[in-house]
Amino acid sequence: MGVLTACKPPAQTRQHDDAAAQKRGLKLMETKGCGACHEIPGLNWPRGQLGPSLMRFNDTGLIAGYLPNTPVNLAAFIRNAPATKPGSTMPAMPVTVSEAVDMAAYLQGGGRD
């Protein structure tokens, strides 16, 4: 019999320890309206249900069931989901590269519920 292995990298390879980036990321998700579609830790309202919940996102192995959950992949997905996963229903977001990096930092390190 074969041995099963996890399909996601260890959490320590994805966590962001930059508290300032995490704080900016949460604020960006609030101002960009991400909560309209997603339940996001740290945002009490709105708690969108159209998109998947982002609670405990760092425990997720694949972004949208497709991309390995790494900081680079997550930032790219946040900026332009349809380009990173063809057929994605999430629209391209009006955020800069640095804003997407901060949002990814929040979800992967600071976004605890």
C-alpha positions in Angstrom: 0.0 0.0 0.0 1.2 3.5 -0.8 1.5 6.3 1.7 -0.8 9.3 1.4 0.8 12.8 1.6 -0.7 16.2 2.1 -1.3 18.2 -1.1 -0.5 21.6 0.5 2.8 23.0 1.5 3.5 23.3 5.3 1.8 26.4 6.7 5.1 27.9 7.7 6.0 28.3 4.0 2.9 30.4 3.4 2.7 32.6 6.5 3.5 36.3 6.4 5.0 37.7 9.6 4.7 41.3 8.5 2.0 42.7 10.8 1.9 46.1 9.0 1.2 44.3 5.7 -1.5 42.2 7.3 -3.1 45.3 8.8 -3.1 47.0 5.3 -4.5 43.9 3.8 -7.5 43.8 6.0 -8.2 47.5 5.5 -7.9 46.9 1.7 -10.3 44.0 1.8 -12.7 46.2 3.6 -12.4 49.2 1.3 -12.4 47.2 -1.9 -15.6 45.5 -0.9 -14.3 41.9 -0.7 -16.8 41.2 2.1 -19.7 41.7 -0.3 -18.9 38.2 -1.8 -16.7 36.6 0.9 -16.9 35.9 4.6 -13.6 37.4 5.8 -12.1 37.0 9.3 -11.9 40.4 11.0 -14.8 41.9 9.0 -18.0 41.7 10.9 -20.1 43.2 8.0 -20.8 42.4 5.3 -20.4 38.6 5.4 -20.9 37.7 1.8 -22.0 34.3 0.8 -21.7 34.5 -3.0 -18.0 33.5 -2.9 -16.3 31.0 -0.6 -15.6 31.8 3.0 -12.1 33.0 3.6 -12.1 31.9 7.2 -9.0 29.8 8.0 -7.7 30.4 4.5 -4.2 29.5 5.4 -5.4 26.0 6.0 -6.5 25.7 2.4 -4.2 23.7 0.2 -5.4 25.0 -3.2 -6.7 28.4 -4.2 -10.1 28.0 -5.9 -9.3 24.2 -5.9 -6.7 24.9 -8.6 -3.5 26.7 -7.6 -1.1 25.8 -4.8 -1.7 28.2 -1.9 1.5 30.3 -2.0 1.9 34.1 -1.5 2.7 34.7 -5.2 -0.2 32.6 -6.5 -2.6 34.2 -4.0 -1.6 37.7 -4.9 -1.9 36.9 -8.6 -5.4 35.4 -8.1 -6.6 38.3 -6.0 -5.6 40.8 -8.8 -6.9 38.8 -11.8 -8.6 35.5 -11.0 -9.8 34.8 -14.5 -6.3 35.0 -15.8 -4.9 32.7 -13.2 -7.8 30.2 -13.3 -9.7 30.3 -16.5 -13.5 30.3 -15.9 -13.2 31.8 -12.5 -16.3 33.7 -11.5 -14.3 36.1 -9.4 -13.7 39.3 -11.4 -10.3 40.9 -11.9 -9.9 43.3 -9.0 -8.8 47.0 -9.2 -5.7 46.5 -6.9 -2.0 47.1 -7.4 0.6 44.3 -7.0 1.6 45.7 -3.6 -2.1 45.8 -2.5 -2.6 42.2 -3.6 0.5 41.2 -1.7 -0.8 42.9 1.5 -4.2 41.2 1.1 -2.5 37.8 0.6 -0.4 38.5 3.7 -3.6 39.1 5.7 -5.3 35.9 4.5 -2.2 33.8 5.0 -0.9 35.1 8.3 -3.1 37.5 10.0 -6.6 36.4 8.9 -7.4 34.3 11.9 -10.9 33.9 13.2 
